[in-house]
Amino acid sequence: EELAAARREGIAVEIVPGITAAARLPRGDAAPDVAALAKPGTTLALYMAIARAGVVERELRGAGWPAEIGVDIVGAASQAGERVLHTTLGRLAGDIRAEGIANPAVILIRLPKSVAGAVEDLPAAKAV
């Protein structure tokens, strides 16, 4: 998305692999199952995942994570247009749409240990 946006604006771009570029999914690979990554007592950080917010919300809710857990979204971090949105898992996709948050962004989903009982029977939700 960033490359396409730069090209639309006529900005010359050079891709220099770094930690985030190296961690990206190869074309054709399935996106990771965020519910399998979610662990009570951690924060799930999703980089450039705005377009998948609805999928993330559905996967975590489907795995038993409560709608009211806290989520922070930081768009355009450290730039003049930086946006910060505080919401909940149950409102994630809708609030992102309503607020017009776009990539580049980071979605931070707080998975408190206090909700472990609600999801303790799920293999992906063991406390760290």
C-alpha positions, 0 to 999 in steps of 0.5 A: 500500500505504501509503495502504491501510494508513493507511485501515485504521487510520483515519488521515487521509491527504493525498497531497502529490506529491514526487519518489517520487510523481512517479516512480511508474508510471501505472496500466496501464503495465508495470513497468520491465524491471530487467534492462535497467536493470542495469549492472555497476558500479552499484547498482540501487535499487528503492523499494516493490518488495517484492511484485515481488522474485520477478520482479526475481530471475527477470529478473536471473537470467534475464539472466545476473546471478550468484545470489551478488551482494549485496542489501540490503533496508531496510524501514521506514527511520528508523522504530522498526521498521526492518529491514535484511536482507543477502542475495543475488540468488539468495535475494532473494524467499525471504529477504524472505518468510522474514524478513517484510519488507514495504513501505515498503522499498528493495531495493539490488542491488549490480552489481559491475564484476567480474561484467561478464564473465558478462553482457558479451554482454547489451545491457543489461549494459554497464559504466558 
